[in-house]
């Protein structure tokens, strides 16, 4: 049996009949930007997330960058984030010439270590970027409390957590702004690049709406220095078609994750953390094991795809050495980078495929020397 880490074709086959006519209509009209699909998606996704406004943009990276710009993050301002995060989270901080300040990952959770977060705050700190990793929302209340005490802004990156629940509500709108990637591998995904910014502040939403079209209020009337970051009609149409099935797909991911965690509870691995007041959508299901390399090779030989999220902490990437990041020692984030391994958890997995994966993981730990 061959099981990839992710198979995008299965979802496409399920929605092709509904999606193709919407694409054909957009192409026939040649209304490719700023049309009815974008307006519908922004309206429907804001309602789904329980926030006032959603503004579609070209990518998740742009969503973070435009959020920082709308909030007035300026050169030299410090922005705190956990080191266990994907590279596109730190790039927008550099792009606005702010200074990223990294803190360790919390033990037993994917969010930032709160003691480290408090210690990292200085007179130059302007924002905290809280990243909902692998589908699990950060514990936002203590982060919000720390930020409020110091008059610091909170940006909530929910790129990996579309539909996740925090204390009974969607994990969106929990900070000043919620940037989100909608790229091809996300739980709610385009068939290309795409992103969205969510907020309950009309002024911030209007600012992002202006920023995404070169700062134009009307054609050739550039009010502010903007950017080119538009979610096109074809991608917005795909998102409109997929949104009604997001909760069902996330429920299937939870079902698969539950089966894994139950099956692996006696193995020498750590399964993903669970909390009574947070519901993960399992963008990835990642085990933690010091035997990662052996397990991956064994599963590959059985035809099972795996992944690592992520093999490097943010302070270990060569790309930002010229930015003179300080020398960090962040042991929990670094341990997690060494030990995490993700198993297939996409919603279209068949029960027999889940059984096969469970058997293979158990076989590895029962037969290894």
N, C-alpha and C positions, 0 to 999 in steps of 0.2 A: 504494500500500500504506500502511496506517495501523498504526503500531507504537507503543503507549504505553510510557512508561518502565517501568511495572509494570502487569500485568493480573492482579488477584486472582481473577477469575472462572474462569480456566483451571484453577487448582489446585482450586477448590471443585467444579467440574464433575467432576473426576477422583475426588474422595473423597465426593461427596454420598451415594452409595448406602450407604457404610459409616457415615457420620457421622449421617445423619438418624435411624436407629433408636436410636442412643445418646442423641440429643437427645430423641426421643420418650419414651424410658424415663425420663430424668431429669425431664421435665415431667410425666409420668404419676404419678411417685412424689412429686413436689413436694419432693424432696430436692435443693435447689438450691445449698446451701452445705455444705462439709465432708463431701461424700459419697464414693462409691466412685471416681468419675472423678478427683477431686483426689488421693486416696490412691494410685491407680494411676499418675497422672502423676508425682507426687513420687518414687515408688519407681523408676519406669522411667527418668526423666530423670537422677536421681542415678547410677543404674547406667551409663547411656549416657555421662555425663560423667566417670565414674570418681571420684566424690566420695562421701562418706558420707551427706550429707543434702541434700535439696532442699526448700524451703519455698515454696509458691505464694502470691503476693500479687497485689494488684489492678493494679499497673502497674510499669513499670521505674523510674519516678520514686520510687514508694514503696519499691521494692527497695533503691535507694540510700539513701533516708532511713532506713529501718529498719535497714539495715546500719550506718550511722553511729551510730544510737542504740544498737544492740546492742554496738557497740565502745566506747561511752562517750565519743564525741566531744562535747565540751562547748562552751558559749558562749566565744568568744575563742580557741579552738584553731584553728590554721592547717592547712589542707588544700591540698596542692599538686596541680595538674592542668595538662595542656597546654591552651593557648588554642584549639587546633583541636579542637573537640568540640561536640556539640549542647547547646542550652540546658538540657534536662532533667538534665544532669549537674551543673550548678552550682546549680540551684534547691534541691536537698535540703541542700546545704552551708549556704546562707542559712537554710533552714527550721530547722536545729538551732542557728542563730546562731553558727556557726563562720565562719572568715574564709578565703575562697578566695584562693589565691596562684597566679597564672598563670605558666607558663613557655612558651617557644617550642616549636614542633614541630621534631623532628629533620630534618635534611636527608636526603633519600632514604629516608625512613621516615615512618610516620604517628604514631609514639609521641613521647614527650617528649624534648627535647634533654637529654642526660644531664649535660652541664656546667652548663646552666641549672638543672636539677633540684638538683644538689648545692649550687649557689650560693643557691638559694631557701630552703634549710633554716635555720631559726632554733631558738631554745630553745622556741618556742611550737608548732613543727610536730608534729602528732600523726598525720597520715596522708597518704598519696599515693594518688590515684585514677588508676589506669592504665586508659585507655580503648582497647579494641581497635577501631580505626576502620575502617569500610568492609569488615570481614570479616577484616582482617589482625591477628593478635595482636601486641601490643607485644613487644619483646625484654625478657622479664620478669627474666631472671637478673641483669643489672646493676642493674635497678630494685630487686630484692629485696636485692641486696648493699648498695646505698646505704642502703636502709631499715633493714636489720639492724644496720649500723654505728652508726646513730643511734637505734636502738630505736623506729622509726616503723612504724606499721601500713600495710599495702598492701591497698587495695580494688581489685578487678579488675572493671571494667565490661565485660562480654562481651555486651552487648545486640546488637551488630552482628556477632557472631562465633560463633553456635551451630554447633558441630561443627568449628570451626577447630582446627588442630593446632600445638602448640608443642613442639619437641624430642621428637616421637614420642608425645605425649599430648594429650588434649583441652585446649583453652585454657579451663580452669575449675579452681577450687580452687588457683590459683597464688598467691593472696593469702589474707589472713585470711578474706575473704568475697568472693563473686562475685555481685553483683547483675546482673540481666539483664531487659531488656524482652522481652516476647513479643507486642507489639502487632501490628496487622494487616500491616504491611509487612516484618516481620522474616523471616529465613530459616525459622525455626520460629515460627509466628504463630497467634494467636487470631483469632476473628472479632469482636473488640471489644478492650478493654484487658486486659492481663494481665502478670504478671511473676513472677520466681522469684529466690530467694536460695539460692546453693549454698555449702556450707562443709564442711570436714572436722572441725569443732569442734562436738561435740554440745551443749555449753553455749550457744554462739552460736545454733545452730539452734533450741534450745528457747526462747531469748530472743525470736527473731523470731516463732516460733509464738505466743508470748504477746502480743507487741506487735501482731500483725495482727488480733487479736480484742479490742481495747480493754483489753488487759492482763488478760483474764479467764482464770483457771485453771479455773474452773467457772462456770456461769451465775450472774451477780450477785456473783461473788467476784473483784473487781478487785485484783490483786496489785501491778501497776505501772501507770503512766500509759501507755496504749497508743494505738492508732489503729484505724481501720476500713479494713482492706486485705485483702480475701479474694478469691482466685481462684475464681470460681463454677464450678459443675458443667458448664455448657454450654461454657465456654471450656476447661476441663480436658479435656472429651471431645474437642474439636477437636484439642487438642495430643496426646492419646493416639493419635488416628488419624493425625496427620501425622508423628509422631516416627519410625516405621519407614521412612519414605521420605526422611528428612532427608539421609542420606549420599548417596543417589542424586541428590537435587536439587542438593546442593552439588557433586557431581562434574560435573553438567551445567553448573553455573555456571562451574566451573574450565575445562571444555572450551570454552565460549563465550569466556571471558576469554583463554584461550590463543590462540584463533583471532584475536581482536582484536589482541592484542599482536604476534603474528607479522605480521599484515597492516599494522600501523601502524609497524613498527620503522624504516622509512626516512622517515617523515613528521616534520615539525618539531614534535613533541609528546613529552611524557614519558608513558610508560605506567606502570601501577601497579608499585610495587616488588615484587620477588620475592626470597625468601631460601631457602636450602637446608634450614634447620631450622624453617621456618614455612610452613604451608599455609593460605593465605587461603580463605575461603568466598565471597568476592566479593559481600558484601551490596550493594555498589555497585562498578561498574567506572568509575573516573574518570580521564580524561585530564587532563593539565596543558598548557595552551596560552595564550599571550598573545592569541590570536585567538578567545577563547571566545565573545564575543557574535556575531561573524560566523558561526562554526560552528553555534551554536545556531539562528540564524535560517535558515541554509541547511537544516539537518536538519528544522526545523519545516516548511519549505516542501515537503520530501519526505515529510512525514507521520510523522516519527520524533520521539518524545518524548525529552527530556533533562532533567537535573536538576543542581542545585548542592549540594554537601555539604562545606562550608556557605558561604554568601555572606558571613557575618560571623563574626569571631572572638568569643570570649566577652566580651572587654573592650570590644567595640564596640556591645553591645546597650544600648538606652536604659533597659531595665527596671531595671538595677542601678546606675544613676547615683546614686541616693539612698543606696547602700551605700558610697559614697566609695572605690571601687576606685582604686588609684594609676594614674598615667598610664604605660601600658606601651608599649614599642617591641619588638615581636616579629616581626621581618621575615619569617621563613620561614613562619610561620602566616598572616601577612597576605598574602604573595605567593600562597600556596596558595588562600586564600579568593578572590582575584581571578581565578585561572586554572583552577580545577578545573571539569570538566564531565563528568557521568555519562551513560553510554549504557545502553540496556536490556540487562539481563543475567539476567533471571528465568529459572528452569529450564524453563519451558514454551515458550520461544521455539523456533520451528521453524528448521531449517537455512536455509531460503530467506529467512527474516526476518533471520538473522544475515548472510547474503550481501548482502542489500539494504542493511543498515546499513554494512557494510564498504565497499561500493561508494560509498555516499553520502559517507562521511567522506573517502575517497580522491578523489572527485570535487571536493569542496570545496577541498582543498589543490592540486589540479591545475588548477583553473579560476579561482581567485581572482586578482585583479590582482597 
